[in-house]
Amino acid sequence: MESGEHTIYEQESRGGTFRFSWKEGEMESKNDIILEVKDLKMYFPIHRGLLRRVVGYIKAVDGVSFFVRKEEVLGLVGESGCGKTTTGRTILRLYDPTGGEIWFRKQDGEWVDVAKLDQKEMKPLRREMRMVFQDPFSSLNPRLTVKDIIGEPLIIHGVAKGKEVEERVAELMRAVGLDPAYMRRYPHEFSGGQRQRIGLARTLSLNPRLIIADEPVSALDVSIQAQVLNLLEELKEKLGLTMIFIAHDLSVVEHISDRIAVMYVGKIVELGDTEEVLRHPLHPYTEALISAVPPADPDIRLKRIILPGDVPSPANPPSGCVFHPRCRYAIDRCGVEEPDLAEVEPDRFVSCHRAEELSLQGIGIGG
């Protein structure tokens, strides 16, 4: 089926017909995809008055779509409040989504729509989909020892018991760079970086197929950030991890991610290979984010882009393109027509009416 310069392929899959689009002659195998999110929405009701009537909704995640390949790290980046963490928690069903689909390929190859599962059906999936939380202290039970914290998932899911638990905990602690001799200590006896390693060991305890890391280094000192990032990079290579890495710092995302998805007010505005996105951004918001990152090379000079106004409220987003009130390239069409997240190059997606005509500043491009 032809559609302009793209060919539309339809296939029967996962209980229904799905349509994928690639430029002519560049169709790739979908067998390596482990997660596919389609039009995901997460709205939180706004209650007012004595009777707590619903008077509106905070559209924290508003129509997000992307996929993650096996053994890939997808960086999810954007300003605070853009919906990154909510996206991750909704994928894991810590929130029940308002709408959309979350297709996950299980260990046995079966596809399931996580959005439609109840909590009983979700329990087996908790072994395959795990999360690393942002705050390494509040995510650990202060009343439990490290052995109990890391070993708890093993016991709950019946993976190990008795002496096996202690042996597995010791193995996991060594994997994340901790001395197993400390397994009977409590979280307050460790530094922030060590606590994050404990949380990571707990996440790895069940050999998950997908890890969602929610700003795992933002609460740490810069020197400790580098240590944890290097550890994640090492574990990624050694264990073949598949990860969604959530962060607001592009320099951190660049270090570990294979691809980057840029979010703004509950929507993904750009998605593509990490190097391509950073060197040749296609969306004006991505360009502004890149300009705020000091380049590692002192000979590179980037023109700092100061965006006017404030980030719109997700309770009352602007019409048309959500970024148009702050965009210096906006035209009349941007204020009335919302752009789709379209594939403009192979594996390169952008939500901008003017993406193919603008030449934007990226890393390594003068400003």
N, C-alpha and C positions, 0 to 999 in steps of 0.2 A: 504494500500500500504506500503510495507516494504522497509526500507532504512537503512541497517546496524542495529545498536542497537536502532534506532529511528523509530517511526511510523509516516508516513506523512498523515495528514488529510486534505482533500479538502472539501471546502464548498462554496456554492453559496452565496455570500454576497456583498452588496454595489455595485451592478451592474457588478460583475465579479467573477471569481473563485480565491480564495486566498488559499495559502498553509501554514499551520502552522505545526511546528514540536516539539514534546516533547518526552522524553524518555518513553519507554514502560510502560503503566499503570499509567502515571502521567499527563495525559491530564487534563487541568483545564478549567473552564468556561470562555468564552470571553465576557460574558454579562456585566462585570464590567469595561471594557475598554472604556474610553471616547475619547482618541486620539491615532491614530496610524500613525506614520510617516514612509514612505517607500522610501528608496533610494533618499532622498532629496538632491538636488544640488543647490548651489547658486554661480554662477561665475560672477565676475565683469570684464568687458573688460578693457584692457590696451591700451590706445591710444597714438600714437606717430606721430611726423612729422607735417608738415604744414597742411596736409589734415586730420589729426587726424585719421589715419588708425588704425584698431584693429590689434595689433601685438601679442596678447596673452591674457590670462585670469588669474585673481587671483581666485583660487579655494577655496573660504572662507569656503564653506560647500560642501563636496564631497562624496555623497553617504551615508548619515546618516539615520539610521533606528532605531526606538524604539517605545514603546507604554507607555501610562500613564493610570493607573486605576483610577476609581472614588474615591474621598476623599484620594488621595495619593499625597505625595510630592516627585517628582523626582529631585534630585540634578544633575545639569549639570556643571561639573567642569573641569578645565584645565588652562594652562598658558594663559596670555594675547595674543590675536591674534590667538587663536586656532579655532575660529568660533562659540563660545558659543552664544554671543549676536546676531550674524547674524542668527543663527538657530532660536532663539526665535522670532526675527523680521520677519523672513520669514514665520514662522508658522502663525503669525497674519496678513500676507500679507502687512506688511509695506514695504517689498521687494517682487517683483514678482519672484518666483522661476525659476531657469533655467531648472530644471527637478525634477521628483519625485512626490509623492502623499502625501497629508496631510488629512487623514480621521478623521472627527470630528463628534461625536454623539451629535446631537442637543437636546434641552429640550424635544421635542416631540418624541425622539427615532430615528429619521431619520438620516442616515449617509450621509454626504456631503464631497466631495473632495474640500477642501478650495483652493487648488492650481489651480483649474479650474474655480473659480467664478470670475465675474467681480466686480468692485467696488460697483455697485448698489446692487448686490446680497450679497455683504459682509456687507452692513450696518446693517441688522438685526442680523448678527452674532457678531457684535461689542458689543452687549449686553451680549453675552455669553462667549466671549473670550476677556480678558482685560490684561493690562500690567502695572507693577510698574517699573518706569524707575530708572536708576542708580543715576543720579544727582537730588536730591530733589529740587534744586533751579531752574535750567534751565528748568525743566519739568513743572513748574508752571508759569502761566501768571502773571507777576508782576503788571499788570494794573487791575487785578480782585481781589475782596475780596475772602476770604475763602468760603463764602456762594456761590458766583458765580462759583468758581472753582469746588466745590463738586456738586453743583446743575446743572451745565451745561449739563452733560450727561442725567440727568432726564428730562430736558426740550427738548433736541434734540430728544430723543427717545419717547417723549410723555408719560412718566411714571407719571409725576406729574406737577402741575402748581400752581401758586399763593402761598397761605399759606401752601399748602402741601409740596412744595419744602423746605421751611424753616424748617418745622417739620422734614422732612426726613434728612436734613443736620444736624440738632441738634442731631438726633438719631445716625447718622453715626459718628459724632465727639465724642460722648460719647463712642461709640463702640471701637474707636481707642485711647481712653484716652485723649481727648482734651475737654476743657471747651467750650460748645456752646456759651458762652458769648463773645468768641473771633471771631465769624464767620464774623464780619464786618471789621476785620483787614486784612492787606495785607501780602503776603508771607515774605517780608523782615523783618517783625516784629516778626518772629518766629526763633527758633534755627533750626539747621540742622535736628535733630531728630524729632522735631515737624513738619517740612516741609515734611519729609518722611511720617509721620502719615497722613498729609493732602492728599498726593498723594495716600496713601493706602485707605483712606476714599473715594476718588474719584473713585478708582478702584472698591471698593465694592458697590458703589451706585446702580448698576444695577443687583446685585446678580448674578455675572458671574459663569458659570460652570467650567471655566478654567482660571487661573491666571498665567501669566508668569512674574516672578520677576527677573529683570535684575540687579544683584549685588546690591540689595536694601540697603545693609549696608556698602559697601566698602568705601563710601565717608564720613562715620561718625566716630566719636571718638569711641574707644573701649568700653567705658562704655555705650555709647548711642547704639552701636551695640547690646549689650546684651539686652537692653530694647526693641528694635525693634524686635529682634529675639524672645524674650519671648512673645511679642504681637502677632506676626505671629503664634507662636505655640498655643497660647490661642484661636485665631480666627479660626485656623485650626480645633481645637477640638469643638468649639462652633458652627461654621457655616458649618463644613464638607467641607472645601476648597479642591479643586484639584489644584495643583500648580507645575509648572516647576521652580525650584529655581536655578538661574544661579550664579555661584561664582567661584573665583579662590582659595579660602581658604578652604581647606578640613575640618578644625576644625569647620568652620561655617556650612558647608554642613552637617557634621556629626550630628550637634545639631538638625536639623529640618527635614532632609530627610529620607524617608522610603527606597528609592533605590538611587543608584548613577550611573551616566553615565559619564565616563571619556573620554574627547576629546583631540585629538592631531592632529594638522595640518588638520583641516576640517573633521576628521573622529572620530567615537566612537571606542575606543580600548578596553573598558571593561564596562560591565553593570551588576549590580546585587544588592542584598540586602546590605544596608549600612554597617551593622556590618560585614557581610561576606567579602565584598570588602576590608574593612579596616583591618580586622584581617588576612585574607588570600587572598592577591591580586594574580591575575593570570597573569597580564601583567607587564613587567619590567618598563614601564613608571609609572604605578600606584604605584609600589614599590618605585620609586624615589620620587614621590610626597609625599607619606606617610612619608618617611624618613626626609622630610623637616619640618614636623609638630612636635613641641615640645610636648611630651606626658604629659598629666595632672598628671600622677603618676611619682614622681621623682625617684622611684625605677626602672622604665623601662628605658633601655638604647637601643637606636636605632643607628645603624651604618648609618651615613649620606652618601648618595650616590650623588656624584657630576657627573652630566652628561657631557661628553666631547662635544665640538663643540657648535654650535648655533642651534636654532630651524630653520628648513628648510623654505624657502619662499614658501607660498602657490601658488605663480606664477610658481614655478619650483620645485614641490615636487620630492623626490627621487623615483627611481623605486622600485618595490617590496614593502616590509613593510616600511611605511613612517618613522618609528622609528629606523630602523636598523642601520643608520650611528652613532647613539648615544648609541646603546644598547650593553651592555657588554656580553650578551648571544647570540648575532647574529651568525648565521651560513651562509654558502653560499646560501642556499635556500631563506633566508630572503631578500637578495638583488635582487632576480629575480622574486619571486612569491609573490604576494600580498595575505595575509591571509584574509579569510572571517570572518565576525563577527558570530561565531558559538556558539550554546548553548552546553556547555560542562557539565553542571549540570542543574537541574531544575531551570529555571528562572535566570540562570547565563550565561552570554555571554562574549566572549573574542575574540580578533582578534590577535592571536599569534600562529605561527607554533609549538612552544615548550611549550605551556601553560600547558599541562598535564604531562610534565616531569620535569618542574622547581619547586623548593620549594623556594618561595620568602618571604622576610621579611615584616611583617605587624605589626600593633599595638599589643603589648602584646607578640611579638615573639622576642626573643633575636637576637642581631646582633653583 
